[in-house]
Amino acid sequence: MALDYKLIGERLRKARTDKKLTQEKLSEMINVSVAYLSRIETGATHINLKRLNEICGILGVSEAYILNGASSNSETYLNNELSSILKDCAPENKELIYKIATLISAKGNK
């Protein structure tokens, strides 16, 4: 799966504006130029994981949300990813995954 840097930039911009930070303030906080931050937000520049982690920490959003729109608060969080894994598993591994998930689910409901 190729990363969509334009979409990543849009999510970062939205998270920044939701936090009521200007590009100037955020760029100062992470020690980059406003022009560089602007290029990240437009998808013109690829962001590395270290810088993404730094920005996400400041903005209070997860890297998963920025990279693929997944939010751990969503009811469908990781459904597609889990389905893909299960599709490729041998039957005995599916059974093991099911048993583990059942145990985890039961502990979460106590």
FIMAR-124556 format. One line per 8 residues: number of its first residue (from 1); for each residue x, y, z of N, C-alpha, C. Coordinates in steps of 0.1 Angstrom, whole numbers. Layout:
# FIMAR-124556
NUM) X/Y/Z/X/Y/Z/X/Y/Z  ...;
# end
This chain:
# FIMAR-124556
1) 8/-12/0/0/0/0/9/12/0  8/21/-10/15/33/-11/9/44/-2  17/52/4/12/63/12/8/74/4  -3/80/8/-9/92/1/-5/104/9  6/110/5/12/121/12/3/134/12  -5/135/2/-14/146/1/-25/145/12  -30/133/14/-40/130/24/-33/131/38  -21/126/40/-14/127/52/-13/142/56;
9) -9/150/46/-8/164/48/-21/171/52  -32/167/46/-45/172/49/-49/169/64  -46/157/68/-49/153/81/-40/160/91  -28/162/88/-19/170/97/-24/185/98  -28/190/87/-33/204/87/-45/205/95  -55/196/94/-67/196/102/-64/195/117  -55/185/120/-51/184/134/-45/196/140  -36/203/131/-30/215/136/-40/226/138;
17) -49/228/129/-59/239/130/-69/235/141  -72/223/143/-81/219/154/-75/222/168  -61/222/168/-54/225/180/-51/240/181  -56/248/171/-55/262/170/-41/267/170  -32/259/162/-19/263/160/-17/268/146  -9/279/145/-6/284/131/6/275/126  8/276/113/20/270/107/33/276/113  33/289/116/44/295/122/48/289/135;
25) 37/288/144/40/283/157/44/268/157  38/260/149/41/246/149/55/244/143  58/252/133/72/251/127/83/255/137  80/265/145/89/269/155/91/258/166  80/251/169/80/241/179/88/229/175  88/226/162/96/214/157/109/218/150  112/231/150/124/236/145/126/234/130  116/237/122/116/237/107/111/250/102;
33) 113/252/89/108/264/83/93/263/80  86/274/80/72/274/76/70/268/63  79/271/53/78/266/40/79/251/40  88/245/48/89/231/49/76/225/54  70/230/65/58/225/71/47/227/60  46/238/53/36/240/43/37/229/32  49/225/28/51/215/18/46/201/23  48/199/36/43/186/42/28/186/42;
41) 22/197/45/7/198/46/1/197/32  8/201/22/3/200/8/6/186/1  15/179/8/19/166/2/31/167/-7  36/179/-9/47/181/-18/60/175/-13  61/174/0/73/168/7/69/156/15  77/146/14/74/134/22/79/136/36  71/132/46/75/133/60/81/120/65  92/121/73/98/109/78/91/105/91;
49) 92/93/96/85/88/107/89/95/120  102/99/121/106/106/133/99/119/134  99/127/123/92/140/123/77/138/125  71/128/119/57/125/121/54/123/135  62/115/142/60/111/156/60/124/165  70/133/161/71/145/169/59/154/167  54/156/155/43/164/152/30/158/158  28/145/157/17/139/163/16/141/178;
57) 28/140/185/29/142/199/24/156/203  28/166/195/24/180/198/9/182/195  4/176/184/-10/178/181/-19/168/188  -14/158/195/-23/149/203/-31/140/194  -25/136/183/-32/126/174/-22/114/172  -28/103/168/-20/91/166/-14/91/152  -3/84/151/3/83/138/-6/74/129  -13/64/135/-22/56/127/-33/64/120;
65) -38/74/128/-48/82/122/-43/91/110  -31/97/112/-25/105/102/-22/97/90  -16/85/92/-12/77/80/-23/70/73  -33/65/80/-44/58/73/-58/61/77  -60/72/85/-73/76/90/-79/67/100  -71/57/106/-76/48/116/-76/55/129  -87/54/136/-88/59/150/-92/48/159  -84/47/170/-87/36/179/-100/38/186;
73) -106/49/185/-120/52/190/-131/47/181  -127/44/169/-137/40/159/-141/25/161  -154/22/158/-159/9/159/-153/0/149  -148/5/138/-142/-3/127/-127/-3/127  -121/2/138/-107/3/139/-100/-10/136  -92/-11/127/-84/-23/123/-92/-35/117  -105/-32/114/-113/-43/109/-107/-48/95  -104/-39/86/-98/-43/73/-85/-51/75;
81) -76/-45/84/-63/-51/86/-65/-65/92  -74/-67/102/-76/-80/107/-82/-90/97  -91/-85/89/-97/-94/79/-86/-99/69  -77/-90/65/-66/-93/56/-57/-104/62  -54/-103/75/-46/-112/81/-53/-126/82  -65/-126/86/-73/-138/87/-74/-145/74  -76/-138/63/-78/-143/50/-66/-152/46  -54/-148/50/-42/-155/46/-37/-165/56;
89) -45/-167/67/-40/-176/77/-45/-190/74  -37/-200/79/-40/-214/78/-52/-216/89  -61/-226/86/-72/-228/95/-68/-230/110  -57/-237/113/-53/-238/127/-49/-225/133  -43/-216/125/-39/-203/130/-52/-194/133  -62/-196/124/-74/-188/126/-80/-192/139  -80/-205/142/-86/-210/155/-78/-204/167  -65/-204/166/-57/-198/176/-60/-183/178;
97) -61/-176/167/-64/-162/168/-78/-160/174  -87/-168/171/-101/-167/176/-100/-169/191  -93/-180/196/-92/-183/210/-86/-171/218  -75/-166/212/-69/-154/219/-78/-142/219  -85/-139/208/-94/-128/208/-106/-130/218  -110/-142/219/-121/-145/229/-116/-143/243  -104/-147/246/-99/-145/259/-97/-130/262  -92/-123/253/-90/-108/255/-103/-101/256;
105) -113/-105/248/-126/-99/249/-133/-101/262  -132/-114/267/-138/-117/280/-131/-109/291  -118/-107/291/-111/-99/301/-116/-85/301  -118/-80/288/-122/-66/287/-136/-63/292  -144/-74/292/-158/-72/297/-160/-74/312  -150/-77/319/-151/-79/333/-150/-66/341;
# end
